[in-house]
Each structure stands twice: as C-alpha cells, then as structure tokens.
Amino acid sequence: MQVLLVEDDDGVASALVELLGQAGTVVIRTSRGADALHRVKGCDLVLLDLGLPDMDGLDVLRTLRRASTVPVIIMTARDSDGAVVLGLRAGADDYLVKPVRKAVLLARIEAVMRRLRRVTGDVPANPAGPVMAGPVTIDRDRREVSVAGVQQALTRTEFQIVANLAGRLGEAVSREELMLQVWGTAVVGRSRSLDFFIGQIRNKLPGLPLRTVRGFGFRLDA
C-alpha cells in the first residue's frame, strides 16, 4: 500500500514514516497542500494535517474530493466538534485528533481500507470493447478513435481525455478529476490547458456529444 502523508511537522512526519514503514507501507511525504495535489495520483490513502503552511487542509480536501475518491484520514490538533464536522462533511473518511496512539492509527487505517475493499468489490468493471458516442467510436484497448468509421489522429493527451470520459459515459466528470488522470495533478493552473484540449477534441471529432457541465466539468453522452 502507498500512503501520501501531508504533514508539515518534521518530527511528527518522521515518526509516522517509521511507523508505517514498519507496517510494510510505502510513504510519500509532503509538507505543503499544493504538493499533495500534485502527488496524490497512485496513492491508496492520504493522511492529511489541516495546519499546512501554504493552504488550509480543508481546502486541500475539498479540491481532492472533486478529483479523486482516494480515502483520506485527517490527523490534526483541531479537536472541537465543529472542526470534526467540517472535516467529515468536506469528505474525510475518518478524523483523528493528535496525538494519536500508534495502535489506534494503524487500526483506523485498516478499518478505512477494509470499508473501501467492501465497496469496490461490489462495483462492476467498465465494460470491455469500444464505446459509441454519437458518430464517434472510442476503442480504449486499441487506442483508436474514429468518426463514422474514419480513424482520427489524436495526440496522447487528447486521447487520454477522451478515454477517461468514455470510461464514465453519461456521467459528469469534474475538471479536477480529468486533470488528475491526465496530468497527475488537480491544481487550478492546468485548467486552461484542459480547455484548450477540449476545444481541439471537439474540432477533430465533429458530432461528438461532449457537454460542458457548468461550474463542474464535462460529460460524454452516448
């Protein structure tokens, strides 16, 4: 398992890295919220402090939740009932108040991952084979896209965007999730790049039912 540790206190971070390492976990540590959004892709769990030097941890969590369903456990000194409620409502899977005993932390991680396995075990995989979206056929296995039977040349980035949307056909996908899947980051700086590539895709694939979901992201219809 790979854990992203977002903690600005070097002493706390070192102790957590040692503890998790002894439990067989690979730990990626960062002290800044913006860096966490860059490095979350591929991680199985996030341990998130709220008092970060560049941004509030709740803002990191809210941005992350628009881009990913990765489990998040908040670990913070904020111990009021209001802080706990805000953290859970923002999308945290658990909320721990520092200092946290080692056995409790490992047990909470195990419980969150166990719940995740139960949920994902009931979700069917994406159907195999090409996806039809209007006159456009998207074959993700062969990495081919055609319009009315005529194959179109897409760049690697354009194909990644189309393939991600095709995998969620009929479902609204947030801008942040697309950016995370394509570039490995959900930071706002990539937003203009996403708009540019969406425009290129629409030009290259006439008739593609690619809709803009105002204030959220995009949806590819059948």
C-alpha positions in Angstrom: 0.0 0.0 0.0 1.2 3.5 -0.8 0.3 6.4 1.6 0.6 10.1 1.0 1.5 11.8 4.2 0.7 15.6 4.2 2.4 16.9 7.4 4.5 20.0 7.9 6.0 19.0 11.3 9.2 17.2 10.6 9.2 15.3 13.9 5.7 14.0 13.6 6.3 13.1 9.9 9.5 11.2 10.7 7.7 9.2 13.4 4.8 8.4 11.1 7.1 7.4 8.2 8.9 5.0 10.5 5.7 3.5 11.9 4.1 3.0 8.5 7.3 1.7 7.1 7.5 -1.0 9.8 3.9 -2.0 8.8 5.1 -2.6 5.2 3.6 0.7 3.8 5.4 2.9 1.2 5.1 6.5 2.4 5.3 9.6 0.2 5.7 12.7 2.4 5.0 16.3 1.6 4.6 19.3 3.8 2.5 21.5 1.5 -1.1 21.2 0.3 -0.3 22.2 -3.3 2.4 19.5 -3.5 -0.1 17.0 -2.1 -2.5 17.7 -5.1 0.5 17.0 -7.4 1.5 13.8 -5.8 -1.8 12.0 -4.8 -2.1 10.0 -8.1 -1.4 6.4 -7.5 -1.7 6.6 -3.7 -4.1 4.3 -1.8 -4.6 6.5 1.2 -4.0 10.1 2.3 -3.1 11.1 5.9 -3.8 14.8 6.0 -2.9 17.5 8.5 -5.0 20.6 8.4 -2.5 23.2 9.6 -0.3 23.5 6.4 2.0 26.4 5.6 0.5 27.2 2.2 -3.2 26.5 2.4 -5.7 25.1 4.8 -6.0 21.3 4.8 -9.8 21.5 4.4 -9.3 23.3 1.1 -6.9 20.6 0.0 -9.5 18.0 0.9 -12.3 19.8 -0.9 -10.2 20.1 -4.1 -9.1 16.5 -3.8 -12.7 15.3 -3.4 -13.6 16.8 -6.8 -10.8 14.9 -8.4 -10.5 11.6 -6.5 -12.2 9.1 -4.2 -8.9 8.1 -2.5 -9.6 7.5 1.2 -8.5 10.5 3.4 -7.8 10.4 7.2 -7.4 13.8 8.8 -4.9 14.0 11.6 -4.9 17.3 13.3 -4.7 19.2 16.6 -8.1 20.8 15.9 -10.3 19.0 18.4 -13.6 20.9 18.5 -16.8 19.3 17.5 -17.2 21.9 14.8 -13.8 21.1 13.3 -14.6 17.4 13.2 -18.0 18.0 11.5 -16.4 20.3 8.9 -13.7 17.7 8.1 -16.2 14.8 7.7 -18.5 16.9 5.6 -15.6 18.0 3.4 -15.1 14.3 2.5 -12.8 12.8 5.1 -13.2 9.1 5.8 -12.0 9.5 9.4 -10.9 12.2 11.7 -8.1 11.7 14.4 -7.0 14.3 16.9 -3.3 14.5 17.7 -1.5 13.0 19.5 -2.7 9.6 18.0 -1.5 6.4 19.5 0.3 4.1 17.1 -2.1 1.1 17.5 -5.1 3.4 17.0 -3.8 4.9 13.8 -2.9 1.5 12.3 -6.4 0.2 13.3 -8.1 3.2 11.8 -6.2 2.8 8.5 -7.0 -0.9 8.4 -10.7 -0.1 9.0 -10.9 2.5 6.3 -9.2 0.3 3.7 -11.5 -2.6 4.7 -14.5 -0.5 4.1 -13.1 0.5 0.7 -12.5 -3.1 -0.3 -16.1 -4.0 0.6 -17.4 -1.1 -1.6 -15.2 -1.6 -4.6 -15.7 -5.3 -4.5 -19.4 -4.7 -5.5 -18.7 -2.4 -8.4 -18.5 -4.0 -11.8 -15.6 -3.1 -14.0 -16.1 -0.9 -17.1 -17.5 -3.0 -19.9 -14.9 -4.1 -22.4 -14.9 -3.2 -26.1 -15.3 0.1 -28.0 -17.5 2.9 -26.7 -20.0 4.6 -29.0 -20.6 8.3 -28.5 -22.7 9.7 -31.3 -20.9 9.1 -34.6 -17.6 8.6 -32.7 -16.2 5.2 -31.8 -13.6 5.1 -29.0 -11.6 1.9 -28.7 -9.6 2.3 -25.5 -7.8 -1.1 -25.8 -6.5 -0.3 -29.3 -6.1 3.4 -28.6 -8.1 4.3 -31.7 -10.8 6.9 -32.3 -12.9 7.1 -35.4 -15.7 9.3 -36.8 -18.3 7.5 -38.9 -15.7 4.7 -39.5 -12.8 7.0 -40.4 -9.9 6.9 -38.0 -8.9 10.2 -36.5 -5.4 11.3 -35.3 -5.4 12.4 -31.7 -2.5 13.4 -29.6 -1.7 11.3 -26.5 -3.2 14.0 -24.2 -6.4 14.3 -26.4 -6.8 10.5 -26.3 -6.4 10.3 -22.6 -9.1 12.9 -22.0 -11.5 11.2 -24.4 -10.7 7.7 -23.0 -11.4 8.9 -19.4 -14.7 10.5 -20.4 -15.6 7.4 -22.4 -15.0 5.2 -19.3 -17.7 7.3 -17.5 -20.1 7.6 -20.4 -23.2 9.6 -19.4 -21.6 10.7 -16.1 -20.4 14.2 -15.3 -16.7 14.2 -14.6 -15.1 17.1 -12.7 -12.4 19.2 -14.2 -10.2 18.3 -11.3 -10.6 14.6 -11.8 -9.7 14.9 -15.5 -6.6 16.9 -14.7 -5.6 14.4 -12.1 -6.0 11.5 -14.5 -4.3 13.2 -17.4 -1.5 15.2 -15.8 -1.3 13.7 -12.3 -2.3 17.0 -10.6 -5.6 18.7 -9.7 -4.2 22.2 -9.4 -6.0 25.1 -11.0 -3.0 26.0 -13.2 -3.9 23.2 -15.5 -7.4 24.3 -16.1 -6.6 26.5 -19.2 -4.7 23.6 -20.7 -7.7 21.3 -20.3 -10.0 23.9 -22.0 -7.5 24.0 -24.9 -7.5 20.3 -25.4 -11.3 20.0 -25.1 -11.5 22.5 -27.9 -9.1 20.5 -30.0 -11.1 17.3 -29.4 -14.3 19.0 -30.4 -12.7 20.2 -33.6 -11.2 16.9 -34.5 -14.3 14.8 -33.7 -17.3 16.6 -35.2 -20.6 15.3 -33.7 -19.0 14.1 -30.5 -21.7 14.6 -27.8 -19.2 16.2 -25.3 -21.1 18.5 -23.0 -19.8 21.2 -20.6 -21.3 20.9 -17.2 -21.3 24.5 -16.0 -19.2 25.0 -12.8 -18.2 21.4 -12.6 -16.6 19.7 -15.6 -17.6 17.7 -18.7 -19.9 14.8 -19.7 -19.7 12.5 -22.7 -23.1 11.2 -23.8 -23.9 8.1 -25.9 
